[in-house]
Amino acid sequence: MDYRNGMPAESIARVWVKSRASAQVGQCVELADAGSGRVAFRNSTDPQGPALLFTPGEFAAFLHGAKDGDFDHLLKI
């Protein structure tokens, strides 16, 4: 299937997973293997909403930045 950014996440026929650290009320991001190394993201509270797809390089850069604390200033908990 040719998945694309902004398509309804429910139309991505993959297994969606979320972090074990996510809230039990479902307020989290879910990820799925979209094939060819791509990773799809969706909002768990809106599984029919749009999905964002990232290339392997984009996803690796995101994970590296998250692990290094590059986004910690956005955390408002």
For each residue, the residues with C-beta under 8 A, 3 or more apart:
1: 12 13 35
2:
3: 7 12 34 35 38 40 51 53
4: 7 53
5: 50 51 52 53
6: 50 51 52
7: 3 4 11 12 50 51
8: 11 48 49 50 51
9: 12 16 40 42 43 46 47 48 49 50 51
10: 47 48
11: 7 8
12: 1 3 7 9 32 34 40 42 51
13: 1
14: 32 33 34 35 40
15: 32 33
16: 9 30 31 32 42 47
17: 30 31 32
18: 22 28 29 30 31 44
19: 22 28 29
20:
21:
22: 18 19 26 27 28 29 44
23: 26 27 28
24:
25:
26: 22 23 44 45
27: 22 23 44 45
28: 18 19 22 23 44
29: 18 19 22 41 42 43 44
30: 16 17 18 41 42 43 44 47
31: 16 17 18 39 40 41
32: 12 14 15 16 17 39 40 42
33: 14 15 38 39 40
34: 3 12 14 38 39 40 53
35: 1 3 14 38
36:
37: 55 56
38: 3 33 34 35 53 54 55 56 59
39: 31 32 33 34 53 54 56 59
40: 3 9 12 14 31 32 33 34 51 52 53 54
41: 29 30 31 51 52 53 54
42: 9 12 16 29 30 32 46 47 49 50 51 52
43: 9 29 30 46 47 49
44: 18 22 26 27 28 29 30 47
45: 26 27
46: 9 42 43 49
47: 9 10 16 30 42 43 44
48: 8 9 10
49: 8 9 42 43 46
50: 5 6 7 8 9 42
51: 3 5 6 7 8 9 12 40 41 42
52: 5 6 40 41 42
53: 3 4 5 34 38 39 40 41
54: 38 39 40 41 58 59 62
55: 37 38 58 59
56: 37 38 39 59 60
57: 60 61
58: 54 55 61 62
59: 38 39 54 55 56 62 63
60: 56 57 63 64
61: 57 58 64 65
62: 54 58 59 65 66
63: 59 60 66 67
64: 60 61 67 68
65: 61 62 68 70 71
66: 62 63 69 70 71
67: 63 64
68: 64 65
69: 66 72
70: 65 66
71: 65 66 74 75
72: 69 75
73:
74: 71
75: 71 72
76:
77:
